[in-house]
């Protein structure tokens, strides 16, 4: 049965790159082919020579579409016969360093934060002026201090439903840890240990621990 594979990559926009994606219909998730895209539309190639290559490096279940559909993280290569990493492909250098020091166990901390906006201002802010000074919003409780919790809870559920393939979740991770300003939310803080064989992921704000039972390909950085 065919499935939808959402190929995702990082473009060449400066100063901050964007994420791009497009859907490929594949027969199964075990043998994902390389694919191409128009690099002239993503700031990664000129218009007269715009072909770029998407090389799948990691896949996991798609928590939005569900079923057997998957998300596919890709690196960008050049169609030069050698499949040279594209200049925007910073993953290639990361893998090179990882392979060089794979007998060691580097530790990484990754944090993602986000703020919701509605009608040009942060969700929950007054129509005019500003909310009260920071302080009560950090890990706040109640509608006076917090807005948008229903969206965060839905995001939590989507992450947990596919956690077995992407991360190992600690039940008390602070996905709804609201930060110093009204509506600044800590979405995910991932503490990850990379060993020569295994990536251990833990969603927790303050501790660096490793958890058993999680194996990913080493090059799925």
Secondary structure as GFF3:
##gff-version 3
##sequence-region A 1 221
A	DSSP	beta_strand	3	10	.	.	.	ID=ss1
A	DSSP	beta_strand	19	26	.	.	.	ID=ss2
A	DSSP	beta_strand	35	38	.	.	.	ID=ss3
A	DSSP	three_ten_helix	39	41	.	.	.	ID=ss4
A	DSSP	beta_strand	51	61	.	.	.	ID=ss5
A	DSSP	beta_strand	70	77	.	.	.	ID=ss6
A	DSSP	alpha_helix	90	100	.	.	.	ID=ss7
A	DSSP	beta_strand	107	115	.	.	.	ID=ss8
A	DSSP	beta_strand	117	118	.	.	.	ID=ss9
A	DSSP	beta_strand	121	122	.	.	.	ID=ss10
A	DSSP	alpha_helix	149	161	.	.	.	ID=ss11
A	DSSP	alpha_helix	163	166	.	.	.	ID=ss12
A	DSSP	beta_strand	177	178	.	.	.	ID=ss13
A	DSSP	beta_strand	184	194	.	.	.	ID=ss14
A	DSSP	beta_strand	199	203	.	.	.	ID=ss15
###
